[in-house]
Amino acid sequence: LAGFHPRPFRVVSYLLLALNIVVLYRFAKHLTGSTEMAYLSAFAIAFHRRAEDLYRNNGTLYDVLCFFFTYSTLLFYVSRRHRGLPFTWKHMLAFYALLTLALNSKEVAVVIPALLWCYELIYAPPRSLGAIGRWFIDRKLPLWFASLVTIAAVFGKMSGENPFKNNGAYALSFTWKQFFEASNHYLSDLFCNAPDKVPPFAVVLALGSLVVIAAITRQRYLLFSACIALLAPLPVVFIPPRGLFAYTIAWGGWAIFAGSFLVFGRDWLWRVIWHRRPLPPHTLEPERVFLFLIAFVAMVQFQNHTWPIEWVVWNTTPMRGM
C-alpha cells in the first residue's frame, strides 16, 4: 500500500509495542492480583534506552511479535486457570493458535511450556509426594499438547533445511563460558552498566538474588516472575549475544519482579515497621502516587547514566603512604 516507504511499517511496530505494554499489564494483574503492581510492571517495560533497536530497527519486528504472542499465550492460560475455568475445544484451539504464532515469530518462544509448568508447580502444586503422578495428569492436557507441539517445532527447526544452521552468528555452544559471556552482555544492557562489564560472580549474584528474594518473601508472583527472568533467556544465552531486543521476554519477567517487589516492600514497611493499617485497595492514596513518582524518577535517572560498576571483591592496589 505504501510502497517502500517505511513510515507505515514503523507505525505498526509502535502500535505493537504499545500493545505489548497492555498485554504485560494484564498478565501482571492476573499474576499478582494487584492493579498497582501491574501498573509498575508495565511502566518498567515501557521504555529502555539500550533497547533502541526495538524502536528504530525494522528487523526487530519478529522480537516485538514474539513478545506479544508469548505473553498473550501466558495470559490466556493463566487467566483461565486463575479463574478455575475449563479448557473447551474452542479454548484449546485459541491456546494452540497463540502458541503457534509465538513459535513462528521467534524461537525464544520455546520456553512457553516450561514457564506454564512452573506456573502450575507454584500456584497449584501437588498436595503430597504420592499425588505427583495424579498432578501430572489432572487438568494438564493443554500443557502436555503444548509441550509436544513445542518439541516437534524444535526438532523441525534443528533437523530440517535451516538457513541459520551453518551461520556462525547462530552457532550453539552449550558451555558455561558462553552462558556467562551472553548473560554478562544482556545484564550489562538491562542495568545500563558499561558494556560487558558484569563478571561471572555478579551474574550469579544478580540471578540468584531473584530466587533468594522470592524464597524469603514467599510470594508466588515473585517466584514465577523470577522463573520467567531465569528461563526465558536460555534460547539466546548459548549463541553469540545480540542487542537487548533479544532479551525482551526475560525483560518482562524482570519488570514484573521489580514492580511487584516495590509494592510488596512498601506494604511490608507500612505494616511491620510503621505499624499502620494496610492501604485501602483500588484507591489513589498519596503513598501509591509517591511510589509511582519515585519509580518514574529512578527509571529516568537510571537510564540516563552508564553506571561503571567495577565489581571489585577486594582492592589489591597498595594504599599511598604504606
C-alpha positions in Angstrom: 0.0 0.0 0.0 2.8 2.4 0.9 5.4 1.0 -1.5 8.9 1.2 0.0 8.1 4.0 2.4 8.9 2.8 6.0 6.6 5.1 7.9 3.5 2.7 7.9 5.7 -0.1 8.9 7.1 1.9 11.9 3.6 2.9 12.9 2.5 -0.7 13.0 5.7 -1.6 15.0 4.9 1.2 17.6 1.3 0.0 17.9 2.5 -3.5 18.6 5.0 -2.1 21.2 2.1 -0.3 22.9 0.0 -3.5 22.8 2.9 -5.3 24.5 2.7 -2.9 27.4 -1.0 -3.6 27.7 -0.6 -7.4 27.5 2.1 -7.3 30.2 -0.1 -5.2 32.4 -3.0 -7.6 32.1 -0.7 -10.6 32.7 0.9 -9.0 35.8 -2.5 -8.1 37.2 -3.7 -11.7 36.8 -0.5 -12.9 38.3 -0.3 -10.6 41.3 -4.0 -9.6 41.8 -2.8 -6.0 42.3 -3.5 -3.1 39.9 -0.7 -1.1 41.4 1.9 -3.9 40.8 0.6 -4.3 37.3 1.0 -0.6 36.5 4.6 -0.5 37.8 5.4 -3.7 35.9 4.1 -2.2 32.7 5.9 1.0 33.4 9.2 -0.9 33.7 8.7 -2.4 30.3 7.5 0.7 28.5 10.9 2.0 27.5 14.6 1.2 27.8 17.5 3.2 26.5 19.5 0.2 25.5 16.6 -1.3 23.5 16.7 1.3 20.8 16.7 -1.4 18.1 13.1 -2.1 19.0 12.2 1.5 18.3 14.3 2.1 15.2 15.2 -1.2 13.5 12.6 -2.9 11.3 14.4 -6.2 11.7 13.3 -6.5 15.3 9.6 -6.8 14.4 9.9 -10.5 15.0 11.0 -9.9 18.6 8.1 -7.5 19.1 5.7 -10.1 17.7 7.2 -12.8 19.8 6.8 -10.8 23.0 3.2 -10.1 22.1 2.2 -13.7 21.3 4.3 -15.2 24.1 2.8 -13.1 26.8 -0.7 -13.4 25.2 -0.3 -17.2 25.4 0.8 -17.0 29.0 -2.1 -14.6 29.8 -4.7 -16.8 28.1 -3.6 -19.9 30.0 -3.1 -18.1 33.4 -6.3 -16.2 33.3 -8.4 -19.4 32.7 -6.5 -21.4 35.4 -6.7 -18.5 37.8 -10.5 -18.4 37.5 -10.8 -22.2 37.6 -12.3 -22.3 34.1 -12.0 -25.5 32.0 -10.4 -25.7 28.5 -13.1 -26.5 26.0 -12.1 -27.4 22.4 -12.6 -23.7 21.4 -10.2 -22.5 24.2 -7.8 -25.3 23.3 -7.8 -24.1 19.7 -7.3 -20.5 20.7 -4.4 -21.5 23.1 -2.6 -23.5 20.4 -3.2 -20.7 17.8 -1.4 -18.3 20.1 1.4 -20.8 20.9 1.9 -21.4 17.2 2.1 -17.7 16.4 4.6 -17.2 19.1 6.8 -20.1 17.9 6.6 -18.8 14.4 7.6 -15.3 15.4 10.8 -16.2 17.2 12.5 -19.4 18.5 12.7 -18.0 22.1 9.0 -18.8 22.5 10.0 -22.5 23.1 10.2 -21.6 26.8 6.4 -21.2 27.0 5.6 -24.8 28.1 8.4 -24.7 30.7 7.0 -21.5 32.1 3.5 -22.8 32.3 4.7 -26.0 34.1 6.4 -23.7 36.5 3.2 -21.8 37.0 1.3 -25.0 37.8 4.0 -26.1 40.2 4.0 -22.7 42.0 0.3 -21.9 42.0 -1.2 -25.4 42.1 1.5 -27.8 43.5 0.8 -31.5 44.3 -0.6 -31.9 47.8 1.8 -34.7 48.6 4.6 -36.8 47.1 2.1 -39.6 46.5 -0.1 -37.2 44.5 2.6 -36.2 42.0 1.6 -38.8 39.4 -2.0 -37.6 39.6 -0.9 -33.9 39.5 0.8 -34.5 36.1 -2.5 -35.7 34.6 -5.2 -33.7 36.3 -6.2 -30.8 34.0 -2.8 -30.8 32.3 -4.0 -31.9 28.8 -3.3 -28.4 27.3 0.2 -28.3 28.8 1.1 -31.8 27.5 -0.1 -30.9 24.0 1.8 -27.6 24.2 4.9 -29.4 25.3 4.6 -31.9 22.4 4.0 -29.2 19.8 7.0 -27.2 21.0 9.3 -30.3 21.0 8.1 -31.1 17.5 8.8 -27.4 16.4 12.3 -27.6 17.9 13.1 -30.9 16.1 11.7 -29.4 12.9 14.0 -26.4 13.2 17.1 -28.4 14.1 16.7 -31.2 11.6 15.1 -29.6 8.6 16.6 -27.2 6.0 17.6 -24.3 8.2 19.3 -21.3 6.7 20.9 -20.5 10.1 22.3 -24.0 10.6 25.7 -23.2 9.3 25.7 -19.5 10.3 28.3 -18.7 12.9 26.1 -16.0 14.4 23.6 -18.7 15.4 26.1 -21.4 16.4 25.1 -23.1 19.6 27.7 -23.5 22.3 26.4 -25.2 25.5 29.2 -24.2 27.7 29.5 -22.2 30.9 31.8 -19.7 29.2 29.1 -18.9 26.5 26.4 -18.7 29.2 28.4 -16.2 31.3 29.5 -14.2 28.3 26.0 -13.8 27.0 24.5 -13.2 30.4 27.2 -10.5 31.0 26.2 -8.8 27.8 22.5 -8.8 28.4 22.6 -7.9 32.1 25.0 -5.0 31.3 22.4 -3.7 28.9 19.5 -4.3 31.2 21.0 -2.5 34.1 22.6 0.2 31.9 26.1 -0.8 33.1 29.2 -0.3 31.0 29.1 -2.8 28.1 30.1 -6.3 29.0 31.3 -5.4 32.5 29.4 -7.9 34.6 31.8 -10.7 35.7 30.5 -14.3 36.3 30.2 -13.9 40.1 28.0 -10.8 39.5 25.8 -12.7 37.1 25.3 -15.5 39.7 24.6 -12.8 42.3 22.0 -11.0 40.1 20.2 -14.2 39.0 20.4 -15.8 42.4 19.0 -12.7 44.2 15.7 -13.3 42.3 15.3 -16.8 43.8 16.5 -15.7 47.3 14.1 -12.8 47.5 11.2 -14.9 46.2 12.0 -17.6 48.7 12.3 -15.2 51.7 9.1 -13.3 50.9 7.2 -16.5 50.0 5.3 -14.7 47.3 4.2 -16.8 44.4 4.1 -14.0 41.9 7.7 -13.1 42.7 8.8 -16.7 42.3 7.0 -17.1 39.0 8.4 -13.8 37.6 11.8 -15.0 38.7 11.2 -18.2 36.7 10.5 -16.0 33.6 13.7 -13.9 34.1 15.8 -17.1 34.6 14.3 -19.4 32.0 13.3 -17.1 29.1 17.0 -16.2 28.2 18.0 -19.9 27.8 17.4 -19.9 24.0 19.7 -16.9 23.5 22.5 -17.3 26.1 24.1 -20.2 24.2 24.6 -18.3 21.0 26.6 -15.1 20.3 24.8 -12.3 22.0 22.7 -9.7 20.3 21.1 -6.4 21.5 18.6 -6.1 24.3 15.8 -6.8 21.8 16.7 -10.5 22.0 16.2 -10.4 25.8 12.6 -8.9 25.8 10.8 -12.0 27.2 13.2 -12.1 30.2 13.0 -8.3 30.5 9.2 -8.8 31.1 10.0 -11.1 34.0 12.4 -8.7 35.5 9.8 -5.9 35.1 7.1 -7.9 36.9 9.5 -8.8 39.6 10.7 -5.2 40.2 7.2 -3.7 40.0 5.7 -6.2 42.4 8.6 -6.2 44.8 8.4 -2.4 45.1 4.8 -2.6 46.2 5.4 -5.6 48.5 8.4 -3.8 50.1 6.4 -0.6 50.7 3.4 -2.6 52.2 5.8 -4.6 54.4 7.3 -1.4 55.8 3.8 0.0 56.2 2.6 -2.9 58.3 5.7 -4.2 60.1 7.9 -1.2 60.6 5.5 1.7 60.8 2.6 -0.4 62.3 -0.1 1.1 60.2 -3.2 -0.3 58.7 -3.0 -1.7 55.1 -3.7 0.8 52.4 -7.3 0.6 51.0 -7.4 -1.3 47.7 -8.1 0.4 44.4 -7.6 3.9 45.7 -5.2 6.7 44.8 -3.6 7.1 48.2 -0.7 9.6 48.4 1.6 6.6 49.2 0.7 5.0 46.0 1.2 8.1 43.9 4.5 8.8 45.7 5.8 5.3 44.9 4.9 5.7 41.3 6.7 9.0 41.1 9.7 7.6 42.8 9.8 4.7 40.3 9.5 7.2 37.4 12.3 9.4 38.6 14.5 6.4 39.4 13.9 4.8 36.0 14.7 8.1 34.1 17.8 8.8 36.1 19.0 5.2 36.0 18.7 5.1 32.2 20.2 8.5 31.6 23.6 7.3 33.0 26.0 4.5 32.3 27.0 3.0 35.6 30.6 1.9 35.5 30.3 -0.7 38.3 33.7 -2.2 38.7 32.5 -5.2 40.7 35.7 -5.5 42.7 35.6 -8.1 45.5 38.6 -6.7 47.2 41.1 -4.0 46.4 44.7 -5.2 45.8 46.1 -1.8 45.0 48.5 -0.7 47.7 47.4 2.5 49.5 49.7 5.5 49.4 52.0 6.0 52.3 52.1 2.3 53.2 
